[in-house]
Amino acid sequence: MRPPLCLIGAGVIARHHATANRNLPGGPRPLHVTDPVPASLSAFAADHPEATVHATVEAMLARPAVAGEIVVIASPPATHHGLAMAALASGRNVLVEKPIAVSAGQAAELVAEAARRGLQLHECSSRYLGYRTTLAAAELVRNGGIGRPYRVRWIQLSNRGRPGIEYQPRSRWFLDRSASGGGVGLDWAVYDLAALCAVLAPRALTVVAAWTRCPATGVVLPPGTVFDVEHHIGAEITAELADGTLVSVAYERASCCHGAERSEAEVAGDTGSVSWQWLPWPGERMWIEHRFDVRGALVTERREFATLAELESHHRPLTALDAVLAGRPAEPMGGARAASILAVVQAIYATAADRCQRTIAIAP
């Protein structure tokens, strides 16, 4: 029998992991689930009758651990550290929803604990890695297809896509920093920076300048709703590559803004540039454009790929950890890498507050 899969949390994202479990290459794992909200637990059990329901985390983790067992932490970010530490202490491998924690110190503790116990610790910001457009962009950058890179534009702006308001409006905890740890920085910047690092392969990122904002809208929230997170951030970042090359990165992400919506991912180099659609949306074709000079004329080569179903993105983290434990090739987001990317997000917040630049080493 396959080692079990344990879900801590029975909400929207936990359901994606449960569906991913049904489609694992080696067959589904026996499923266990717990959630402190009885209604969520009951609804999950109705949709996934194969799951064994536990009233508490403690009850679920009190079972003897099985080699290769996985615990998925699918609860609000402020709970990630404590729950992941408990899962590791029980002798189980852990997959944490992004962000891995809400502080760099917490993330470092998780990485150290997993290493001490010889267990796998992964994070779900691998969700949008491994797509053909991003892989092709990385190949061009690393193989000299654009010459020496010097500038990146990574700008992802949505007018109205705030978690807790337009997206999953019943999950108001997204708006409460004490539960979410932050706004769009912790919700999306971890994805952006994971993809950016996959292409540039930097050894360090320096946050030179940064800002955060919460654009005002006419949305009326229920009385008593805590709303203290940002929904628009930006930073000037310097990426230091393995050979010492310095690349200037203009970074911006918004889940709420009043300007034009944009999605730009472009790396400029001495002899060319590459831009690509890095985030897959159902029904669209993903694309990559390579621009370069031929005898004084600018040439553009464009390739397009069929978009995989959005749900496959949600399958990726669990599928990757399952593959690692089975000795199959995979592209996970390891704990050390996730911790270093979280440290960059925290540096953006800190630099926005005190205007001091910060350098973060990026784990391989």
Phi and psi in degrees as a GROMACS rama.xvg file:
@    title "Ramachandran Plot"
@    xaxis  label "Phi"
@    yaxis  label "Psi"
@TYPE xy
-67.519  149.913  ARG-2
-63.612  148.726  PRO-3
-69.674  163.028  PRO-4
-119.57  126.661  LEU-5
-114.585  126.453  CYS-6
-105.427  123.813  LEU-7
-101.736  103.519  ILE-8
118.145  139.378  GLY-9
-130.207  27.8968  ALA-10
-89.4353  -155.772  GLY-11
-58.7628  -49.7004  VAL-12
-70.8769  -32.3768  ILE-13
-63.0218  -34.4824  ALA-14
-65.6107  -35.5676  ARG-15
-62.1882  -43.1248  HIS-16
-64.8035  -37.9721  HIS-17
-64.8654  -38.7145  ALA-18
-67.4332  -40.7549  THR-19
-58.6901  -39.4152  ALA-20
-60.1987  -38.7438  ASN-21
-64.1764  -21.7045  ARG-22
-111.37  14.9586  ASN-23
-63.2392  142.04  LEU-24
-55.3496  -35.5956  PRO-25
-88.8149  8.38644  GLY-26
96.3737  159.532  GLY-27
-68.1013  148.994  PRO-28
-88.1627  150.762  ARG-29
-56.0381  130.519  PRO-30
-104.349  133.354  LEU-31
-125.515  150.111  HIS-32
-150.043  147.812  VAL-33
-146.739  154.271  THR-34
-160.745  139.341  ASP-35
-72.5352  -12.0249  PRO-36
-98.4952  108.691  VAL-37
-55.6125  -38.1788  PRO-38
-65.0066  -40.0491  ALA-39
-65.2563  -41.2924  SER-40
-65.3181  -41.6045  LEU-41
-66.1406  -41.588  SER-42
-65.3884  -40.8641  ALA-43
-62.1957  -45.8436  PHE-44
-62.7268  -33.7503  ALA-45
-66.9408  -36.3514  ALA-46
-84.3748  -22.8965  ASP-47
-129.928  74.1029  HIS-48
-64.4228  -14.1652  PRO-49
-73.4664  -13.0306  GLU-50
-81.5956  140.647  ALA-51
-88.7843  123.674  THR-52
-93.4716  135.051  VAL-53
-120.815  139.779  HIS-54
-69.8233  -30.2074  ALA-55
-140.195  160.826  THR-56
-60.6002  -43.8712  VAL-57
-58.4954  -40.8916  GLU-58
-66.2338  -40.547  ALA-59
-67.6916  -41.3955  MET-60
-80.9338  -10.8064  LEU-61
-73.9815  -18.2997  ALA-62
-62.0709  146.617  ARG-63
-59.2766  133.018  PRO-64
-71.2478  145.48  ALA-65
-108.367  137.598  VAL-66
-54.7258  130.332  ALA-67
87.9656  0.762138  GLY-68
-68.8067  148.765  GLU-69
-124.517  135.799  ILE-70
-111.978  126.456  VAL-71
-102.1  124.748  VAL-72
-93.2314  103.812  ILE-73
-120.425  51.0095  ALA-74
-123.692  173.094  SER-75
-56.0654  147.522  PRO-76
-54.1938  -35.5346  PRO-77
-62.7894  -19.1569  ALA-78
-93.3577  -8.4077  THR-79
-59.4765  -45.7575  HIS-80
-61.9301  -52.8737  HIS-81
-62.9025  -42.9302  GLY-82
-69.3752  -39.7756  LEU-83
-67.0888  -38.7226  ALA-84
-62.3592  -41.3431  MET-85
-64.8768  -40.1525  ALA-86
-66.1844  -42.1045  ALA-87
-64.1843  -41.7512  LEU-88
-62.4047  -25.7649  ALA-89
-81.6258  -3.22231  SER-90
89.7326  22.7709  GLY-91
-114.998  147.266  ARG-92
-69.6167  151.708  ASN-93
-130.383  135.587  VAL-94
-119.794  115.821  LEU-95
-103.11  133.407  VAL-96
-60.2049  155.272  GLU-97
-76.5085  146.9  LYS-98
-76.1782  159.748  PRO-99
-59.9994  -29.2921  ILE-100
-161.431  -174.847  ALA-101
-109.406  6.3278  VAL-102
-150.204  154.306  SER-103
-63.682  -34.6151  ALA-104
-63.9366  -44.2526  GLY-105
-61.1995  -43.2342  GLN-106
-61.6197  -42.5038  ALA-107
-62.1879  -38.1392  ALA-108
-62.8437  -41.0519  GLU-109
-64.5816  -44.2239  LEU-110
-60.8521  -44.3365  VAL-111
-65.1553  -40.1902  ALA-112
-67.0498  -41.6916  GLU-113
-63.8406  -42.2745  ALA-114
-63.969  -41.7621  ALA-115
-62.277  -34.7584  ARG-116
-94.5041  -3.40003  ARG-117
68.114  35.0393  GLY-118
-113.774  158.31  LEU-119
-82.3468  136.133  GLN-120
-130.305  113.962  LEU-121
-124.066  163.209  HIS-122
-129.271  154.455  GLU-123
-85.6917  8.8282  CYS-124
-74.2924  2.81258  SER-125
-75.6876  -2.54972  SER-126
-53.5883  -37.9521  ARG-127
-111.161  19.4065  TYR-128
-92.252  158.867  LEU-129
89.0035  0.594338  GLY-130
-74.1171  151.111  TYR-131
-62.0254  -33.0937  ARG-132
-66.7245  -44.3428  THR-133
-67.2476  -39.6685  THR-134
-62.8134  -40.0894  LEU-135
-67.5554  -39.168  ALA-136
-63.2498  -43.6922  ALA-137
-61.7389  -39.5264  ALA-138
-64.4528  -42.6678  GLU-139
-62.0167  -44.2061  LEU-140
-64.7759  -44.5212  VAL-141
-79.4495  -23.9412  ARG-142
-98.6553  13.3527  ASN-143
80.9743  15.1035  GLY-144
-67.1237  -19.5399  GLY-145
-120.567  14.4386  ILE-146
74.3502  -152.931  GLY-147
-81.9035  119.055  ARG-148
-67.6228  146.926  PRO-149
-139.391  -14.8581  TYR-150
-149.644  138.372  ARG-151
-126.826  137.424  VAL-152
-115.198  116.252  ARG-153
-126.493  95.0032  TRP-154
-128.41  117.836  ILE-155
-131.55  103.019  GLN-156
-122.477  126.865  LEU-157
-120.339  135.83  SER-158
-68.1179  -45.703  ASN-159
-146.075  89.8559  ARG-160
-143.899  36.8135  GLY-161
-76.4101  123.597  ARG-162
-60.4841  135.787  PRO-163
91.9263  -10.9359  GLY-164
-125.606  -80.2595  ILE-165
-79.7066  -32.5829  GLU-166
-108.954  129.273  TYR-167
46.9604  59.8897  GLN-168
-62.0145  -18.704  PRO-169
-80.6039  -11.7674  ARG-170
-95.922  71.2583  SER-171
-66.5816  -15.074  ARG-172
-60.3112  -22.8422  TRP-173
-57.5917  -28.669  PHE-174
-86.8416  -8.36242  LEU-175
-104.479  109.834  ASP-176
-58.2031  -30.3295  ARG-177
-66.308  -21.7601  SER-178
-102.275  -41.7216  ALA-179
-89.7804  -21.4292  SER-180
83.9092  -18.0014  GLY-181
164.513  179.614  GLY-182
-96.4776  -123.443  GLY-183
-64.6384  -22.9725  VAL-184
-61.8097  -49.8535  GLY-185
-80.2337  -24.7321  LEU-186
-79.5507  -38.2225  ASP-187
-125.438  -29.5013  TRP-188
-61.3629  -30.3502  ALA-189
-63.465  -37.7112  VAL-190
-65.2596  -47.9564  TYR-191
-58.0053  -49.3864  ASP-192
-69.8732  -31.8426  LEU-193
-62.8254  -44.5146  ALA-194
-68.4493  -41.701  ALA-195
-61.4047  -42.9838  LEU-196
-67.9085  -31.1407  CYS-197
-64.3833  -30.2315  ALA-198
-86.8123  -46.892  VAL-199
-83.8641  -27.343  LEU-200
51.7159  54.7312  ALA-201
-75.7688  153.8  PRO-202
-92.9282  -15.5432  ARG-203
-158.294  150.453  ALA-204
-123.48  132.016  LEU-205
-112.446  120.282  THR-206
-83.4111  108.838  VAL-207
-85.6236  -43.0343  VAL-208
-149.996  153.106  ALA-209
-159.292  161.667  ALA-210
-152.473  156.959  TRP-211
-136.321  147.012  THR-212
-145.935  160.348  ARG-213
-128.401  90.8303  CYS-214
-58.091  139.643  PRO-215
-82.5481  139.034  ALA-216
-134.531  172.552  THR-217
-88.919  9.69881  GLY-218
-64.5498  131.07  VAL-219
-102.04  117.601  VAL-220
-92.6419  156.37  LEU-221
-57.7184  146.916  PRO-222
-54.8385  138.66  PRO-223
87.482  -3.73407  GLY-224
-67.5735  127.007  THR-225
-81.6389  127.158  VAL-226
-138.067  92.5472  PHE-227
-137.579  32.672  ASP-228
-116.36  159.69  VAL-229
-86.7911  153.419  GLU-230
-127.927  9.99567  HIS-231
-150.459  124.102  HIS-232
-133.868  159.338  ILE-233
-154.861  155.823  GLY-234
-157.667  147.722  ALA-235
-99.2534  121.261  GLU-236
-125.006  139.536  ILE-237
-107.235  120.811  THR-238
-96.6869  127.173  ALA-239
-101.532  118.35  GLU-240
-84.2343  172.81  LEU-241
-60.7234  -31.3776  ALA-242
-90.4921  8.64262  ASP-243
92.4469  -7.6946  GLY-244
-59.6009  136.711  THR-245
-105.428  128.926  LEU-246
-120.259  126.663  VAL-247
-83.8961  128.644  SER-248
-118.058  120.878  VAL-249
-96.0445  111.828  ALA-250
-116.329  135.935  TYR-251
-153.561  138.382  GLU-252
-144.812  132.887  ARG-253
-138.777  135.874  ALA-254
-101.562  -2.76312  SER-255
-154.754  122.792  CYS-256
-156.598  165.42  CYS-257
-104.404  -3.94821  HIS-258
-88.8066  -169.176  GLY-259
-68.9274  141.244  ALA-260
-71.4225  140.793  GLU-261
-145.621  154.13  ARG-262
-143.481  99.7465  SER-263
-123.412  129.278  GLU-264
-137.476  107.248  ALA-265
-144.429  136.304  GLU-266
-117.143  123.481  VAL-267
-100.727  138.314  ALA-268
-129.968  176.78  GLY-269
-61.5034  -33.4218  ASP-270
-119.27  4.95229  THR-271
177.764  -174.349  GLY-272
-147.713  161.841  SER-273
-137.991  132.982  VAL-274
-130.113  152.48  SER-275
-160.301  156.655  TRP-276
-87.6014  111.396  GLN-277
-96.5862  -17.5459  TRP-278
-110.283  120.001  LEU-279
-80.9569  136.178  PRO-280
-124.692  134.763  TRP-281
-56.7271  138.511  PRO-282
89.5244  -14.692  GLY-283
-100.952  160.234  GLU-284
-99.9435  131.128  ARG-285
-77.7091  151.136  MET-286
-142.319  158.327  TRP-287
-141.144  137.83  ILE-288
-123.034  126.601  GLU-289
-110.566  119.523  HIS-290
-112.817  135.72  ARG-291
-157.644  165.914  PHE-292
-95.0862  136.031  ASP-293
-129.669  107.611  VAL-294
49.8347  45.0713  ARG-295
88.2356  -5.46508  GLY-296
-108.169  140.831  ALA-297
-83.3718  124.35  LEU-298
-111.089  137.926  VAL-299
-119.164  122.968  THR-300
-109.064  123.068  GLU-301
-117.764  132.614  ARG-302
-121.059  144.501  ARG-303
-125.407  150.06  GLU-304
-134.553  146.935  PHE-305
-65.2867  139.586  ALA-306
-82.0727  131.171  THR-307
-73.8198  157.501  LEU-308
-57.9513  142.316  ALA-309
-56.0393  -35.9798  GLU-310
-60.6469  -28.956  LEU-311
-61.6932  -29.638  GLU-312
-60.8109  -42.5522  SER-313
-70.4035  -21.795  HIS-314
-77.5444  -25.5829  HIS-315
-57.5742  -48.52  ARG-316
-60.2763  -47.7971  PRO-317
-67.2207  -40.8701  LEU-318
-60.2979  -38.9262  THR-319
-67.1235  -45.4829  ALA-320
-65.8176  -40.0821  LEU-321
-59.5638  -39.3634  ASP-322
-68.0788  -42.4488  ALA-323
-58.2932  -45.1165  VAL-324
-67.4813  -24.4968  LEU-325
-93.4515  -0.640666  ALA-326
78.6612  19.4175  GLY-327
-96.1125  155.77  ARG-328
-60.1465  141.944  PRO-329
-158.715  164.521  ALA-330
-124.508  75.6238  GLU-331
-85.0009  171.004  PRO-332
-105.621  98.4305  MET-333
-67.5115  158.23  GLY-334
-59.4438  -40.8577  GLY-335
-65.7987  -41.8989  ALA-336
-64.0009  -45.6192  ARG-337
-61.0179  -38.8742  ALA-338
-64.8016  -39.3185  ALA-339
-69.9337  -35.5323  SER-340
-69.3283  -39.8515  ILE-341
-59.8968  -38.3281  LEU-342
-62.065  -33.5757  ALA-343
-67.5224  -42.6874  VAL-344
-60.6943  -44.2135  VAL-345
-63.2551  -34.4312  GLN-346
-65.9091  -36.4846  ALA-347
-61.075  -47.413  ILE-348
-58.5357  -47.8035  TYR-349
-66.9787  -41.525  ALA-350
-67.5333  -35.0955  THR-351
-61.7487  -31.347  ALA-352
-83.1553  -41.2024  ALA-353
-118.35  -2.30121  ASP-354
65.5434  19.6282  ARG-355
-99.2828  133.824  CYS-356
-77.4482  152.365  GLN-357
-138.433  141.525  ARG-358
-113.706  131.731  THR-359
-121.688  126.58  ILE-360
-74.2039  136.675  ALA-361
-99.7894  121.595  ILE-362
-67.6261  144.083  ALA-363
